[in-house]
């Protein structure tokens, strides 16, 4: 049973992030340049406060807010913690490169707004709110992609903007068609609209799906990702491949679990096909990459394929929800850890330039090994358990072929991750360090250790991720 709660304090984590963004904008307008880092401190405190508020609210009953438009359930709680932690890590990665930048405060405000939009995507259970959250998660991201105002950054921002705007138009068109078919945009009412015209309902569903796939970086909405990740600053690339992806995938999970659970639209088969296409295309394209950021971009496309596996079977097996939430947390930690290693050595752009890393930076080499082998799915890292749970959910829902294909793709992915690890663990001269960032190294070590700890503590963590979704 779902209770109704109109108390705005139910959205306290989201309000804390949004309030910190406004306060940061005001602070940045009068602080001298040498003290602009104060906004970064404010951002970090807001993330910690939002995560604390999410933990305090977690034991409460499953509820909704604002007429059922926003869900307060285990899905929202988990993604709140993941996104607050991820924003904290991105802020830490950005401190070194942004220190003294003339627009340092604006950067951290844009990061907070992206996090707020991603959080709203995860909790929305109204298609109209999904569209609004999509815009809030996207527009600051366009500005962040081109923040450096250099050639690659401008190209990255332009491609991201064009495809993101196209995704937004498709999403809004789908929302309009869903309203025309059912007379509502709320998930529970869409689920009860049994007499809705199937063609119109299918067209609207495909529109919403198309927009969210762009935000998640999944096939066929993935074209922006490689060039945007390559052209953006590494901390921005880390953010764009983690925060909006988690929000968009959670929105897709809710769509499959509630409004489309009993509809005539073949949602599970469609998402299973997209999952297979994303993981296969991402892995095959990554085999050809020598640039480490493009390699991580295609890795992000392949990982979204694995993440779509439990999303495809949402509402059809009890294993889907814990598998999805655990995998989201594991992916966020591991992906941010890999990007943190890149941030620590920003001039080492190709796999060959990492030769000799283990001799000159042994701890950093260890963090790189944990994160890349984690993305492959090597025990005892968290992604290994996440993949196992996703495979089990797919088998339990009758999608054994998808689990077999995912296992084959995992084997393929081992080759390109080893192509990066092999030079790093081969004797050679020191990699080009440039302005080595101690904070980035510390972030990489923290994320790698957390990935291992989450893998070891998988049992208790998975037990916390069960519980009904709001409806």
C-alpha positions as CSV (number, residue, x, y, z in Angstrom):
1,X,0.0,0.0,0.0
2,X,1.3,3.4,-0.8
3,X,0.7,6.4,1.4
4,X,0.2,9.9,0.1
5,X,2.5,12.6,1.5
6,X,2.4,16.2,0.4
7,X,5.1,17.3,2.8
8,X,7.9,19.2,0.9
9,X,10.4,17.9,3.4
10,X,10.0,14.5,1.7
11,X,12.2,16.1,-1.0
12,X,14.7,17.5,1.4
13,X,17.8,16.0,-0.4
14,X,16.7,17.5,-3.7
15,X,16.0,20.8,-2.0
16,X,19.4,20.9,-0.3
17,X,21.2,20.4,-3.7
18,X,19.0,23.0,-5.4
19,X,19.4,25.5,-2.5
20,X,23.1,25.0,-2.5
21,X,23.2,25.8,-6.3
22,X,21.3,29.1,-5.7
23,X,23.4,30.0,-2.7
24,X,26.6,29.1,-4.6
25,X,25.6,31.4,-7.5
26,X,25.0,34.3,-5.1
27,X,28.2,33.6,-3.2
28,X,30.2,33.4,-6.4
29,X,29.0,36.8,-7.5
30,X,30.8,38.7,-4.7
31,X,33.6,36.4,-3.5
32,X,37.1,37.3,-4.7
33,X,38.6,34.9,-7.2
34,X,41.1,33.4,-4.7
35,X,38.1,32.4,-2.4
36,X,35.8,31.0,-5.1
37,X,36.7,27.5,-3.7
38,X,34.1,28.3,-1.0
39,X,31.4,27.3,-3.4
40,X,33.1,23.9,-3.9
41,X,33.1,23.5,-0.1
42,X,29.4,24.5,0.0
43,X,28.7,21.9,-2.7
44,X,30.4,19.2,-0.8
45,X,28.6,20.1,2.4
46,X,25.3,20.0,0.5
47,X,26.0,16.5,-0.8
48,X,26.8,15.3,2.6
49,X,23.7,16.9,4.1
50,X,21.5,15.5,1.3
51,X,22.9,12.0,1.8
52,X,22.3,12.2,5.5
53,X,18.7,13.3,4.9
54,X,18.2,10.4,2.5
55,X,19.5,7.9,5.2
56,X,17.3,9.4,7.9
57,X,14.2,9.2,5.6
58,X,15.1,5.7,4.4
59,X,13.3,3.7,7.2
60,X,10.0,5.5,6.5
61,X,7.1,3.9,4.6
62,X,6.9,3.9,0.8
63,X,5.1,7.1,-0.1
64,X,4.6,9.7,-2.9
65,X,4.7,13.4,-2.9
66,X,2.9,16.2,-4.7
67,X,-0.1,14.3,-5.9
68,X,1.8,11.1,-6.6
69,X,4.3,12.8,-9.0
70,X,7.3,11.9,-7.0
71,X,8.2,8.6,-5.4
72,X,9.8,8.1,-2.0
73,X,10.8,4.5,-2.0
74,X,13.9,2.2,-2.0
75,X,14.7,3.2,-5.6
76,X,14.8,6.9,-4.8
77,X,16.7,6.4,-1.6
78,X,19.4,4.3,-3.2
79,X,19.9,6.6,-6.2
80,X,19.9,9.6,-3.9
81,X,22.9,8.1,-2.0
82,X,24.6,7.1,-5.2
83,X,24.3,10.5,-6.9
84,X,25.3,12.5,-3.7
85,X,28.4,10.3,-3.4
86,X,29.2,10.6,-7.1
87,X,28.7,14.4,-7.0
88,X,31.1,14.6,-4.0
89,X,33.7,12.6,-5.9
90,X,33.3,14.8,-9.0
91,X,33.7,17.9,-6.9
92,X,36.9,16.5,-5.4
93,X,38.2,15.7,-8.9
94,X,37.4,19.3,-10.0
95,X,39.1,21.2,-7.2
96,X,42.6,21.0,-8.6
97,X,42.0,21.9,-12.2
98,X,39.4,24.6,-11.4
99,X,41.4,26.3,-8.5
100,X,41.6,30.0,-9.4
101,X,39.6,29.6,-12.6
102,X,37.6,32.9,-13.3
103,X,34.4,30.8,-13.4
104,X,35.1,28.4,-10.7
105,X,31.9,29.0,-8.7
106,X,29.7,28.7,-11.8
107,X,31.3,25.3,-12.6
108,X,30.3,23.9,-9.2
109,X,26.8,25.4,-9.5
110,X,26.3,23.6,-12.8
111,X,27.5,20.4,-11.3
112,X,24.9,20.8,-8.5
113,X,22.1,21.5,-11.0
114,X,23.0,18.4,-13.0
115,X,22.9,16.3,-9.9
116,X,19.5,17.8,-8.9
117,X,18.0,17.1,-12.4
118,X,19.4,13.5,-12.3
119,X,17.8,13.0,-8.8
120,X,14.5,14.3,-10.1
121,X,14.7,11.9,-13.0
122,X,15.2,9.0,-10.6
123,X,12.2,9.8,-8.4
124,X,9.7,11.0,-11.0
125,X,6.7,8.9,-11.6
126,X,4.9,11.3,-13.9
127,X,6.0,11.6,-17.5
128,X,5.7,15.4,-17.5
129,X,8.0,15.6,-14.5
130,X,10.5,13.3,-16.3
131,X,10.5,15.8,-19.2
132,X,11.2,18.7,-16.8
133,X,14.0,16.7,-15.0
134,X,15.5,15.8,-18.4
135,X,15.9,19.5,-19.2
136,X,17.4,20.3,-15.8
137,X,19.9,17.4,-16.0
138,X,20.8,18.3,-19.6
139,X,21.2,22.1,-19.9
140,X,23.9,22.5,-17.2
141,X,25.7,19.5,-18.8
142,X,25.9,21.3,-22.2
143,X,27.6,24.2,-20.5
144,X,30.0,21.9,-18.6
145,X,31.0,20.1,-21.7
146,X,32.2,23.3,-23.3
147,X,33.4,24.9,-20.1
148,X,37.0,25.2,-21.2
149,X,36.0,27.2,-24.4
150,X,38.7,25.4,-26.4
151,X,38.2,23.6,-29.8
152,X,37.6,20.1,-28.5
153,X,35.4,21.3,-25.7
154,X,33.3,23.4,-28.1
155,X,32.9,20.5,-30.5
156,X,31.9,18.3,-27.5
157,X,29.4,20.7,-26.3
158,X,27.9,21.2,-29.7
159,X,27.4,17.5,-30.4
160,X,26.0,17.0,-26.9
161,X,23.6,19.9,-27.3
162,X,22.3,18.9,-30.7
163,X,21.7,15.3,-29.8
164,X,20.5,16.2,-26.3
165,X,18.0,18.7,-27.7
166,X,16.8,16.1,-30.3
167,X,16.3,13.7,-27.4
168,X,14.4,16.3,-25.5
169,X,12.1,17.0,-28.5
170,X,11.5,13.2,-28.9
171,X,10.8,12.9,-25.2
172,X,8.3,15.8,-25.2
173,X,6.6,14.4,-28.3
174,X,6.2,11.0,-26.6
175,X,4.8,12.7,-23.5
176,X,2.2,14.4,-25.6
177,X,1.2,11.2,-27.4
178,X,1.0,9.3,-24.0
179,X,-1.4,12.1,-22.8
180,X,-3.4,11.9,-25.9
181,X,-3.7,8.1,-25.6
182,X,-4.5,7.9,-21.8
183,X,-5.6,11.4,-20.8
184,X,-3.0,11.5,-18.1
185,X,0.8,11.7,-17.6
186,X,0.9,10.0,-14.1
187,X,2.3,6.5,-14.0
188,X,-0.5,4.9,-11.9
189,X,-3.2,6.3,-14.1
190,X,-1.4,5.3,-17.3
191,X,-1.3,1.7,-15.9
192,X,-5.0,1.8,-15.4
193,X,-5.8,3.1,-18.9
194,X,-6.7,-0.3,-20.3
195,X,-8.8,1.2,-23.2
196,X,-6.0,3.3,-24.6
197,X,-5.3,3.0,-28.3
198,X,-2.4,0.6,-28.6
199,X,-0.8,2.4,-31.6
200,X,-0.9,5.8,-29.9
201,X,0.3,4.3,-26.6
202,X,3.2,2.5,-28.4
203,X,4.2,5.7,-30.2
204,X,4.2,7.7,-27.0
205,X,6.2,5.0,-25.2
206,X,8.8,4.9,-27.9
207,X,9.1,8.7,-27.7
208,X,9.8,8.7,-24.0
209,X,12.1,5.7,-24.4
210,X,14.0,7.5,-27.1
211,X,14.6,10.6,-25.0
212,X,15.8,8.6,-22.0
213,X,18.1,6.5,-24.1
214,X,19.9,9.6,-25.2
215,X,20.4,10.7,-21.6
216,X,21.6,7.2,-20.6
217,X,24.0,7.0,-23.5
218,X,22.5,3.7,-24.8
219,X,22.0,2.6,-28.4
220,X,20.6,4.3,-30.5
221,X,21.1,7.5,-28.5
222,X,24.8,7.0,-27.9
223,X,26.3,9.0,-30.7
224,X,27.2,12.1,-28.6
225,X,29.1,10.1,-25.9
226,X,32.6,9.3,-27.5
227,X,33.3,12.8,-28.8
228,X,31.8,14.6,-25.8
229,X,33.9,12.5,-23.4
230,X,37.0,13.0,-25.5
231,X,36.5,16.8,-25.8
232,X,35.4,17.6,-22.3
233,X,37.6,18.0,-19.3
234,X,38.1,14.6,-17.5
235,X,36.0,15.6,-14.4
236,X,33.2,16.6,-16.6
237,X,33.4,13.4,-18.6
238,X,33.2,11.5,-15.3
239,X,30.1,13.4,-14.4
240,X,28.4,13.0,-17.8
241,X,28.9,9.2,-17.9
242,X,27.6,8.7,-14.3
243,X,25.0,11.1,-12.9
244,X,22.5,11.5,-15.8
245,X,22.9,7.9,-16.7
246,X,21.8,6.7,-13.2
247,X,18.8,9.1,-13.3
248,X,17.6,8.1,-16.8
249,X,17.9,4.3,-16.2
250,X,16.0,4.6,-12.9
251,X,13.2,6.5,-14.8
252,X,13.2,3.6,-17.3
253,X,13.0,1.1,-14.5
254,X,9.9,2.8,-13.0
255,X,8.2,2.9,-16.4
256,X,8.7,-0.8,-16.9
257,X,7.7,-1.7,-13.3
258,X,4.5,0.4,-13.1
259,X,2.7,1.9,-16.1
260,X,3.9,-0.6,-18.7
261,X,3.9,-3.7,-16.6
262,X,0.6,-5.0,-18.1
263,X,0.4,-3.0,-21.3
264,X,0.3,-4.3,-24.8
265,X,3.6,-2.6,-25.6
266,X,6.4,-5.2,-25.8
267,X,8.6,-3.3,-23.4
268,X,10.8,-6.2,-22.0
269,X,11.6,-7.5,-25.5
270,X,12.4,-4.0,-26.7
271,X,14.7,-3.2,-23.8
272,X,16.4,-6.6,-24.0
273,X,17.2,-6.0,-27.6
274,X,18.6,-2.5,-26.8
275,X,20.6,-3.9,-24.0
276,X,22.1,-6.5,-26.3
277,X,22.9,-3.8,-29.0
278,X,24.5,-1.4,-26.5
279,X,26.8,-3.9,-24.8
280,X,27.8,-5.5,-28.2
281,X,28.4,-2.2,-30.0
282,X,30.2,-0.6,-27.1
283,X,32.6,-3.5,-26.6
284,X,33.4,-4.0,-30.3
285,X,34.0,-0.3,-30.8
286,X,36.2,-0.1,-27.7
287,X,38.5,-2.8,-29.1
288,X,39.7,-0.2,-31.7
289,X,40.4,2.7,-29.3
290,X,43.9,3.8,-28.2
291,X,42.8,7.0,-26.6
292,X,41.9,6.3,-23.0
293,X,39.0,8.7,-22.7
294,X,37.4,7.3,-25.9
295,X,37.9,3.8,-24.6
296,X,36.1,4.7,-21.3
297,X,33.3,6.3,-23.4
298,X,32.7,3.1,-25.3
299,X,33.0,1.2,-22.1
300,X,30.2,3.4,-20.7
301,X,28.1,2.5,-23.7
302,X,28.7,-1.2,-23.1
303,X,28.0,-0.9,-19.3
304,X,24.6,0.7,-20.0
305,X,23.8,-2.5,-21.9
306,X,24.4,-4.6,-18.7
307,X,22.4,-2.0,-16.7
308,X,19.5,-2.4,-19.1
309,X,19.2,-6.1,-18.3
310,X,17.5,-5.7,-14.9
311,X,15.6,-2.7,-16.3
312,X,14.2,-4.9,-19.1
313,X,12.7,-7.4,-16.6
314,X,11.5,-4.8,-14.0
315,X,8.3,-6.0,-12.4
316,X,8.7,-9.5,-13.8
317,X,11.1,-10.9,-11.3
318,X,11.8,-9.9,-7.7
319,X,15.6,-10.1,-8.5
320,X,15.4,-7.1,-10.9
321,X,15.2,-4.3,-8.4
322,X,18.2,-5.2,-6.1
323,X,20.2,-6.2,-9.1
324,X,19.6,-2.8,-10.8
325,X,20.2,-0.7,-7.7
326,X,23.4,-2.6,-6.7
327,X,24.8,-2.4,-10.3
328,X,24.1,1.3,-10.4
329,X,26.1,1.9,-7.2
330,X,28.9,-0.4,-8.3
331,X,29.1,1.2,-11.8
332,X,29.2,4.7,-10.4
333,X,32.0,3.9,-8.0
334,X,34.1,2.0,-10.5
335,X,33.6,4.4,-13.5
336,X,34.4,7.4,-11.4
337,X,37.5,5.6,-10.1
338,X,38.7,5.0,-13.6
339,X,38.2,8.6,-14.6
340,X,39.9,9.8,-11.4
341,X,43.0,7.9,-12.5
342,X,42.8,9.7,-15.9
343,X,42.4,13.0,-14.0
344,X,45.6,12.2,-12.0
345,X,47.6,11.9,-15.3
346,X,45.8,14.2,-17.7
347,X,48.7,14.2,-20.3
348,X,48.8,10.4,-20.6
349,X,46.1,10.3,-23.3
350,X,46.8,7.0,-25.1
351,X,47.3,3.6,-23.7
352,X,51.0,3.4,-24.8
353,X,51.8,6.5,-22.7
354,X,50.9,4.7,-19.5
355,X,53.9,2.4,-19.8
356,X,55.9,2.3,-16.6
357,X,53.1,3.4,-14.3
358,X,53.5,0.6,-11.8
359,X,57.1,1.5,-11.2
360,X,56.6,5.2,-10.8
361,X,53.1,5.3,-9.3
362,X,52.4,1.9,-7.8
363,X,49.3,2.9,-5.8
364,X,47.8,4.6,-8.9
365,X,48.5,1.5,-11.0
366,X,46.8,-0.6,-8.3
367,X,43.7,1.7,-8.4
368,X,43.6,1.5,-12.2
369,X,43.8,-2.3,-12.1
370,X,41.0,-2.5,-9.6
371,X,38.7,-0.2,-11.6
372,X,39.4,-1.7,-15.1
373,X,39.2,-5.3,-13.8
374,X,36.1,-4.2,-11.9
375,X,34.5,-2.9,-15.1
376,X,35.3,-6.3,-16.7
377,X,33.5,-8.0,-13.8
378,X,36.4,-9.6,-11.9
379,X,35.8,-10.8,-8.3
380,X,35.7,-9.5,-5.6
381,X,34.9,-6.1,-7.1
382,X,31.3,-4.7,-6.9
383,X,30.6,-4.8,-10.6
384,X,31.3,-8.6,-10.6
385,X,28.4,-9.0,-8.1
386,X,26.3,-6.5,-10.1
387,X,26.7,-8.5,-13.3
388,X,26.0,-11.8,-11.5
389,X,22.7,-10.3,-10.1
390,X,21.8,-8.9,-13.5
391,X,22.4,-12.3,-15.2
392,X,20.3,-14.0,-12.5
393,X,17.5,-11.6,-13.0
394,X,17.5,-12.0,-16.8
395,X,17.5,-15.9,-16.4
396,X,14.7,-15.7,-13.9
397,X,12.5,-13.7,-16.2
398,X,13.1,-16.0,-19.2
399,X,15.8,-14.0,-20.9
400,X,18.5,-16.6,-20.8
401,X,19.8,-15.7,-24.3
402,X,20.5,-12.1,-23.0
403,X,22.5,-13.4,-20.1
404,X,24.5,-15.7,-22.4
405,X,25.2,-12.8,-24.8
406,X,26.2,-10.6,-21.8
407,X,28.7,-13.3,-20.6
408,X,30.2,-13.4,-24.1
409,X,30.5,-9.6,-24.2
410,X,32.2,-9.7,-20.8
411,X,34.9,-11.9,-22.3
412,X,35.4,-9.6,-25.3
413,X,35.7,-6.5,-22.9
414,X,38.7,-8.2,-21.2
415,X,40.8,-7.6,-24.3
416,X,40.6,-3.8,-24.5
417,X,40.9,-3.3,-20.7
418,X,44.0,-5.5,-20.8
419,X,45.4,-3.4,-23.7
420,X,45.5,-0.5,-21.3
421,X,46.6,-2.4,-18.2
422,X,49.5,-4.2,-20.0
423,X,51.6,-1.1,-20.7
424,X,50.8,0.3,-17.2
425,X,52.3,-2.8,-15.6
426,X,55.3,-3.0,-18.0
427,X,58.7,-1.4,-17.1
428,X,59.3,1.9,-18.8
429,X,59.9,5.6,-18.4
430,X,57.5,7.6,-16.2
431,X,54.2,8.5,-17.8
432,X,53.8,12.2,-18.5
433,X,52.5,13.6,-15.2
434,X,52.0,17.3,-16.0
435,X,50.5,19.0,-13.0
436,X,50.0,15.9,-11.0
437,X,46.9,16.3,-8.9
438,X,47.1,14.7,-5.4
439,X,43.4,15.1,-4.8
440,X,42.6,13.1,-8.0
441,X,45.0,10.4,-6.9
442,X,43.3,10.3,-3.5
443,X,39.9,10.2,-5.2
444,X,41.0,7.3,-7.4
445,X,42.3,5.3,-4.3
446,X,39.1,6.0,-2.4
447,X,36.8,4.9,-5.3
448,X,38.8,1.7,-5.9
449,X,38.8,0.8,-2.2
450,X,35.0,1.5,-2.0
451,X,34.4,-0.7,-5.1
452,X,36.2,-3.5,-3.3
453,X,34.4,-2.9,0.0
454,X,31.0,-2.9,-1.8
455,X,31.9,-6.2,-3.4
456,X,32.8,-7.8,-0.1
457,X,29.7,-6.4,1.6
458,X,27.3,-7.4,-1.2
459,X,25.1,-9.6,0.9
460,X,24.0,-7.1,3.5
461,X,23.8,-4.3,0.9
462,X,21.6,-6.4,-1.4
463,X,19.3,-7.1,1.5
464,X,18.7,-3.3,2.0
465,X,17.8,-2.8,-1.7
466,X,14.5,-4.8,-1.6
467,X,11.1,-3.3,-0.8
468,X,8.2,-2.3,-3.0
469,X,8.4,0.6,-5.4
470,X,5.9,3.4,-5.1
471,X,2.9,3.2,-7.4
